[in-house]
Amino acid sequence: MPVIELADVALALERIRGVAHRTPVVTSRTLGENVFLKAECFQRTGSFKFRGAYNKLASLPAGRDVIAYSSGNHAQAVALAAGLRGIRATIVMPEDAPAAKLEATRGYGAEVVTYDRWTESREEIGARLAAERDLKLVKPYDDPLIMAGQGTVALELLAAVQELDALVVPVSGGGLIAGCATVVKAMLPGARVIGVEPAAGDDHARSRAAGDRVRVEIPRTIADGLGAPEPGELTWQVNRELVDDFVSVSDDELVEAMAFLFDRVKIVVEPSGAAGVAALLHGRVPGRRVAVVLSGGNVGAARFAELVGQAAA
């Protein structure tokens, strides 16, 4: 039986209706009239993650407090969703997470527990605190309800753009692309689904080549939202069957895409959110009618200026 199906995503869309934003699909004359950008940077908490987090929390028994681990976007999403559901959230975050993401997570009312991402395991810390405090662990991607919630991105997109040759999606643990691929392959089976990873963390491409999940070193990349060192167990079951290809982009290409989106589309995205456009700009995406998910915009003004300024220097 499939991990998730189109019906699961449709149910998730009903759960989040009126709570999550229906984000716009925008175009750029420079990219061409047949390139469509699904702007999840305008989602609540600044990324697509709110969709899956709210779908998961809305499925839990009333009053069940939660814990999650995240470098930032899932953290903020769970924190806000918990507040809306009237429960408490504890979030395990790396101590070197972007300051804007740490501050926002606390601002949404969550308790933040920091750790050293290079020497400690967030999974172990999360499991220990969940047991000690009797909290429900909300995984960032390896959960059918999370995947289904993220798939609502594609359901909304296909309601606006009926025909596509390809959908391009940033990839970390694989929850967003698993949900989106489930929708696309059910509704437009001829369309290709392409995942984009940072070159320093191409675990999905390596897993595809090996025929099984491959773990890499935690990637040292500016794309902090794409830092999972291996595909999720459940997400990989979906993605190995439904995703057509995985391509990678460099940090320099990510910054170039950030600057392009700012200059030409007037949209601010974080490095992770620019991955699909980076791949498109560098000719790694085939197809005439292409949609790209801009997965998030959680980058502070100082960090954005630093990255783009260094590239322009």
N, C-alpha and C positions, 0 to 999 in steps of 0.2 A: 504494500500500500504506500502511495506517495507520502512524503513528509508533510507537504501542504498541497492543496489544490486551489483552483480558481475560486471555488465556493468559500474557502477559508478567508481569502482576501476580500471577497465581496462582503462577508460578515464583518470583517475588520473595518471596512469602509463605513458600515452602518454604525459601529461602535464609536468611531471617532468623529462622525458627522456632527457639525456644530461645535466641536471642541478644537480639533485641528484645523488649520487654515487649508483652504483649497488653493494651492500655490499657482502662480501664473506660468504660462508657457510663453516665452519671449523669443524673438528672432533678432538677427543682426544682419544688416545689409551687407556687411563685410564678409560674413560667413556664408551668406546666400539665403534665399527665401525658402530653401528646403532643409534648413538646419533649425531644429527646435530645441530650446533650452528650458528644461523644467527646473524652475528656480526655487529649490528647497532652502536656499539661504533666507527666504521670506517665511519659512515655517516657524511656528512657535519654538522658542529656545534657539532659533537660528540654524536648525538642521532637520533632516528627515527623521532623526531618531525619535522625535516626539510621537510619531505615528505608532511605532512598534511599542514604545514604552506605555503609552496610554491604552493601547489594545490589550497588552498583558495585564496591567493593573486593573483594568475594568473587568477582567475575567477572574480576578481573585476574590475570595470571600471578603465581605465587608470588614474593615478594621484590621486587616493583615498588614503589619509593617514590613518594610522591604529593605534589602541591601543590594547594591550593585557595584561593579568595578568598571572604570572607564577613564580614558585620558581626557575626557571633557564633554563631548556631545551627548553620549548616552547618559552621562552623569547629570547634565542639566535637564535632559528629557525626563529621567526618572524622578528627579527632584520636583519638577513642576507637576508632573502627573500625580505624584504622591500628594502634593498639596491640594490639587483639585479633587482628589479622592478622599481627602481628610485623614490621611495616614502619614506616618513618619518614614523618612528615608535616610539611610546611612550610605555614603558613597566612598569607595576606596579609589583614590586618585594618585597618580605619580606626583612626587614632590616637585618635579620639573615641568608639570603641565603648564600650558600658557596661563598667565596670571588672570586674564580675562575669563577663562573657563572656570578656574578655581573660584573666583569672586562671584561669578554668576551662579554657580552651583550652591554656594552658601547663601546667596541672595534669594534663591528659591526656597530656602528653609531647610536644606539638608545638612546633616552632620557630615563633615568631610574628614576621612582618615587617610593620611598620606603615607606613601611608601617609596622606596628606591627601586625604580623599574629595572635597574641593571643588576641588582643583587637579590631582590625579593620577588616572590610570586604573588601577583594580585589574586589569582585563583585560590591559592592556599589561604591568604589573608581573608578573602571573602567567605570561604567555606568555614573558617574558624569562627569569625564573628557571627555568621548566620547561626551556627550551632550554639554559641555562647549566649546570644541575645534572642534566640527564637525568631529569626527574621527569614522572610522568603527571599531567596536569591533570584534576582532578575538579571539574567545573562544578557550581554550586549548584542548577541546575534544567534547563538546556538539554541534557539527555542522556536517552535512552530508558530506561536502567537506573535513573537517579535517579527519573524520573517513575514508573516501574513500582513501585519501592520505596515511594514516597509513596502510591501507589494502594492499598497494603495497608491503609491507614487505613479506606478505604471497604469493602474486603472484610470486615474484622473487624466494622465497623459493621453491615453488612447481614446478617451472621450472627446478630447480636443483635437487630436491629430489621428485620423483613422487609418492612414496608410504610412508604413515605415519600412525602410530597408534594414535599418539597424538601430538598436538602442545601446548607448554607451554609458557605463555605470562605474564609478569608483569602487574599488574592492579593498576591504580589510579582512574582517572575519567572514564576510560573504553573505550577511543577512539581507542587505538591500538588494543585491543582485539576485539572490535566490527568490525573494518575493517577486521582483520585477520579471525575472525570467519565467516564473510560473504563469504570470499573466500574459506575457507576450507570446509564449509558445502555445498557449491555449487559444488566444484571440487572433494572432497573426503568425501562424506556424512557419511561414516563409521568411520572417524577419530574423536577422542575426542579433544575438546578444553578446556584447563584447565588454569584458571587464578590464579596468585599468588599475595598475599597481605602481607604487614607486619602484624604481629600478633597484633600490637597496633592499627591497622586501618583496621579491617576486615569487612568493611561496605558492600562489595558485598556478602560475605558469609551470613552475618546477613540479608541482603535484600532478598537473595534467601530463607532463612528459613522463613522469615516473609511474603513473597509473594508480597512485595512492597519495595520501596526505604526506607532504614533506614539510618539516619544520626548519626555518632559517633563523639566523641570529636576529634579535630584535632590531629592526631596521633603524639606522641613524639617518633620518630624513626630516626635512621641514614639514612633511605631511604627517603631523602627529596623529591625525585621525585615521591613518592607514597603517597603523603600527602593529597589527596582529602578526605574530611570527609564523602562524600556520592556519590553514582553513579550519573552520569549525567542523566538528564531526557530522552534525546534521546538515549544515549548509553545504558541505561538500557532497553529500548524497544527492542533493538537488543540482548543484552547479556542475558536477562532472557529467550529468546527463543533458542539461538544458543550455549551458553557456557554450557558445561557439568558439570563443577565443579569449585569451588573456594577453594583454600587451602592457608594456611598462613605459614610464616616463621618468626623466631625471628631475632633480630639484630645480635646475636652471629652467627647464621647460615648464615646470609648475609655476614659477615666478613669472615667466613670460606670459603664460595664460592668465594669471591674476591681473597683470598689467593690461593685457588686451581687453579683458572683461570690464575693467575699470574705465579704460579709455574709450572703448567702442560701444559698450552695452550699458555703461553706467551702473554696474553691479559690483559689489564687493564680495569676494569669496575668499575663504581660507585656502591654504595650499591643497588640502585634500579635496575640496570642492571643485578645484580647477583641473583635476586630473583628466576628466573626459575631454575638455576643450584642449588641453595640452596634447593629447593623443590625436585629436582631430587636426589641429594646426600643423602637426608634423607627419601627416599622411598615413597614420596607422589605423584609420577607420575606413573600410570600404562602404560604398553605398551612395545613392543619390539623395534619398530622403532619410535623414539621420536625426535622432533625438539624443540629447545629452543631459544627464542628471547633474545639476550643480548641487552637490549633496549638502553643502553647509557654508555659512558665512561667518563663523565665529573666530575672527581675528581682530585683535585690538588695533587701534589707529597707529600706535607707535610701532608695533610689530609689522603691520602692513607697510608702513613707510620705510622701515628698515629693510625689508626684503626687496621691495620694488626699487628703492633708492640704490641699494647695492648693485642690482642688476643694471640700472641705468648709468652707473658711474663708469 
